[in-house]
Amino acid sequence: MDRDLIYWRQFPFHVFLGPRIASSRLSFDMARLTPLFVLFSLLACFASASADEAKRPNILFLFADDQSYDTVGAFGNEEIQTPSLDELAARGTTFTHCFNMGSWSGAVCVASRTMLNSGRYVWSANAIYAKSEQERQAGRWWSEYLKQAGYKTYMTGKWHVRADAKKSFDDARNVRGGMPQQTPTGYNRPLADGSDPWSPSDPKFGGYWKGGKHWSEVVGDDAIDFIDDAAGQEKPFFMYVAFNAPHDPRQSPQEYVDRYPVDSISVPKDFLPLYPHKDAIGLGPSLRDEALGIFPRTEHCVKVHRQEYYSIITHMDAQIGRILERLKASGVADNTWIFFTADHGLACGHHGLMGKQNMYDHSLRVPFMVVAPGVDAGRRISAPIYLQDVMPTTLQLAGVEKPQHVDFQSVLPLLDGRGQPRQAIYGAYLDLQRSLRTERYKLILYPKAKVARLYDLEQDPDEMNDLAGDAAALPIMRQLFAEFRRQQAELGDSLDLSDTFADLM
């Protein structure tokens, strides 16, 4: 403070008081007045900063794991019970075509979450994945930008990136890894004869029950504590509330399982006993996710897995309901933006598949809802987005200029009706699968299998009728392939497909 006072005493006082006062030859006791001036200046700065912080909205980010876009009641699935998510859809705006970009890893959630927190597209995120902690320390991290903007930051639940969550957030609790522990009896089930050695509600199998309380309930408890703490703060808050659910082992209390009798569960329209190219594209029995169910798939097997999938989603939905109720009661809801999405979807019986390591909509496409003051209630926007667009959206809300390295785009212009939507969505899995999706068509490429597939999404939204063998479809495939190669170059995808798919050149 002494050095500051010396500086102010040396500064020409008439710069602040103006020429008229300076020329009036009034005598000032500079030694007395300057400290007061500095004090008032600092108080004014603090008041201005507090006012700016008060204007910035709170941000509640609710994040699911493995939840496909078609597992929300409000979106037309009459089998599943999701009253809390239905409420969000009714209160806010839903982006109906939200996607994950893919993965360089069998653990798709690692890629998705690294993209989310770094703001980088898939191959750029891959390049910095091992350096995530250094990125955080350098401030190039979602939570760090919001800290710098004056937010108090909270986190609970699944993290699964290579940065220290307890340093990334001001308050991080019950930070979990990729998934609750699975047991050997949780794989290759139920058996072909209908018997099942595993139970989703029996705590003896550990998993979500490890520690004595279901992990989704722990996340709900933590989020409620965060809201109570934040309600007494002057700073705006950013809450990263990340459920492990509905990732396997898909466990929930018996009362939730009982809501979905197996006989009441439908088999997906695109059910297959075996996916024809599964081994060549990395989706055979050696992939952990695919090994959860028996080969070949049976309708009963798929019904049981979907029963457990629906049950754990409904149980998670109940925790989200608790969080929303506490937010309403806290008095801060009117200045809070709520986002709900998931890191990717899940097949869970579609196309003869169980996991998320594929290019079909059930595995790339996720729910994405926005609830906030001024955001239209009950609106649906079909413009395609990536789920990671939530990161720059929140930075814009916080008044943070978009960093140069952030590739994803804020959805606020689309909410305002003035944004330019993407024309195509890119997808990738290892070096085994690629895809390009437009509003009308999807092109899927299997380089090692040397197979291309084409779907007319307008006529065939379930992606069941492959048009790639139709000579009339070749011009369409060539157009899509040209756009795919353009996106490859833009995204830094070095996989060379020119020889394998020379007929599409």
Helices and strands as residue ranges (DSSP letters): H 2-10, H 14-17, H 19-22, H 30-55, E 58-64, G 73-75, H 83-91, E 93-95, E 98-99, E 102-103, H 108-118, H 122-128, G 129-131, H 132-137, H 142-148, E 152-158, H 165-168, E 171-176, G 184-186, G 203-205, G 207-209, H 215-230, E 237-242, H 254-257, G 262-264, G 290-292, H 299-330, G 333-335, E 336-342, G 350-352, H 361-364, E 365-366, E 368-371, E 379-381, E 385-386, G 387-389, H 390-397, H 412-415, E 425-429, E 433-437, E 441-446, E 451-456, G 471-473, H 474-491, G 502-504
